[in-house]
Amino acid sequence: MWMLKKLGKALICVILSPLAAPLAHAEWVGNVDLGIRHDSNINNAQLGSDIASDSVSSADLLATDFFALEDGNSVSITGQSKGEVFHHYTGLNNVALGAALGFRKKWALGPYAPWSGLSLSSQRINFTDASRNGWRNQVAISCGQRLFERWDVGAEYMLERRTAAPLAADQPGISGDVFSQTSRSMTLNAEYAWSERLFLTLGSLWRRGDVVSSARETSKIISSSQAIAADQVFGPDFYAYKMRGTTYGLDVDMTIAFTSRNLLRASISRQVTHAGGDNDYAKTVAMLSWTYHF
């Protein structure tokens, strides 16, 4: 709730900022994104007998208002709505509505000047399986620079808090608050402009914080869990376990700009998570999406 109050105050400041900066002007940009992805381990399970894979169709609509300020600075307000449909595990179907506030500063003139930014976002997500319903709040610091004519690099550090109502505890003395999570993460990206229409990106991920694994009961995972509750989405004998873990990931992304408004993007990522009590798991996520700018 504190994040929502702060975001609301920040939005008021941003709305008033054009009145305080005579050179400011607004520029609306909209995106429609349609995508499909396949997750080889959607429930973050360790044992092969517990691993579930699924494909997900998604639709995303964003509208962003940019306010250009003096000295290369800018402020943005974004509204977003999104829906996801899982082909098999329909309890994970969800709709989301959120808003974000961003500030970006360019530290010099010219295309090779470094930049940095700060963003706050809050999103409400409702699932078919209502036990997962809650808020996702994020604070992110980012920076980047074009190093050469075809190379851009960037980095982002993010703090995230997800909320959900606690569930009935399954084990004595262990909480049932499995879907509330806190984490911090760092991403590093390098983009290469192969041509005016083709862009290649190599990215890396480090994340530390709460992870949720849905699997059948074992003594090893019970002893390492901070919270446990039944998870009917994956079957009557599956339980959701919240643990602390560290995730490492690599991502390869290709974007093709057919026109200035139409983009096709394909990516594949590999993630490995090391959780408490040697409850490690891995997954591969492949994604294909089309984006229309308006």
Secondary structure, 3 states (H helix, E strand, C coil): CHHHHHHHHHHHHHHHHHHHCCCCCEEEEEEEEEEEEEECCCCCCCCCCCCCCEEEEEEEEEEEEEEECHHHCEEEEEEEEEEEEECCCHHHCEEEEEEEEEEEEECCCCCCCCEEEEEEEEEEEEECCHHHCEEEEEEEEEEEEECCCCEEEEEEEEEEEECCCCCCCCCCCCECCCCCEEEEEEEEEEEEECCCCEEEEEEEEEEEEEEEEEEECCHHHHHHCCEEEECCCCCCCEEEEEEEEEEEEEEEEEEEECCCCEEEEEEEEEEEEEEHHHCCEEEEEEEEEEEEEC
